[in-house]
């Protein structure tokens, strides 16, 4: 990588960070994303630990079950 390319990338980064810094309230978006991810993960974890072993075995066999009908393409 040449010095000119590095300077161009640094200038681009400064341009982006300046505009991101000027957006009011942008610092809340990473926090919202984390809360949504964490909530989903905890709910999924609770669902896994509270469901029965029979239900989990049934769900595990769904991709291998050939008795279900698959929709045909309308082409």
C-alpha positions in Angstrom: 0.0 0.0 0.0 1.4 3.3 -1.0 1.5 6.5 1.2 -1.0 8.1 -1.2 -3.5 5.3 -0.6 -3.0 5.4 3.1 -3.6 9.2 3.2 -6.8 8.7 1.1 -8.1 6.1 3.5 -7.3 8.3 6.5 -9.1 11.2 4.9 -12.1 9.0 4.2 -12.2 7.8 7.7 -12.0 11.3 9.1 -14.9 12.3 6.7 -17.0 9.4 8.0 -16.2 9.9 11.7 -16.9 13.6 11.5 -20.4 13.0 10.0 -21.1 10.2 12.4 -20.1 12.4 15.3 -22.5 15.1 14.1 -25.6 12.9 14.2 -27.5 13.6 17.4 -28.3 10.6 19.5 -26.3 8.0 17.5 -24.6 6.7 20.6 -27.9 5.0 21.6 -28.0 2.6 18.6 -25.3 0.2 19.7 -26.9 0.0 23.1 -30.3 -0.8 21.5 -28.7 -3.4 19.3 -27.1 -5.1 22.3 -30.3 -5.1 24.3 -32.2 -6.7 21.4 -29.6 -9.3 20.9 -29.2 -10.1 24.6 -33.0 -10.3 25.1 -33.4 -12.7 22.1 -30.5 -14.8 23.4 -32.0 -15.0 26.9 -35.5 -15.8 25.7 -34.1 -18.6 23.4 -32.1 -20.0 26.3 -35.1 -20.1 28.5 -37.2 -21.7 25.8 -34.5 -24.4 25.3 -34.2 -25.2 29.0 -38.0 -25.3 29.6 -39.0 -27.3 26.6 -39.4 -31.1 26.9 -36.9 -33.6 25.5 -39.6 -35.1 23.3 -40.3 -31.7 21.7 -36.6 -31.1 21.1 -36.3 -34.5 19.4 -39.3 -33.8 17.2 -37.8 -30.4 16.2 -34.4 -32.1 15.5 -36.0 -34.6 13.2 -37.9 -32.1 11.1 -35.2 -31.6 8.4 -35.0 -35.4 8.0 -38.7 -36.1 7.9 -39.8 -37.1 4.4 -43.5 -37.6 5.4 -44.2 -33.9 5.2 -45.2 -32.5 1.8 -43.0 -29.8 0.3 -44.5 -27.0 -1.8 -43.8 -27.3 -5.5 -42.4 -24.4 -7.5 -45.1 -22.8 -9.7 -42.6 -22.5 -12.6 
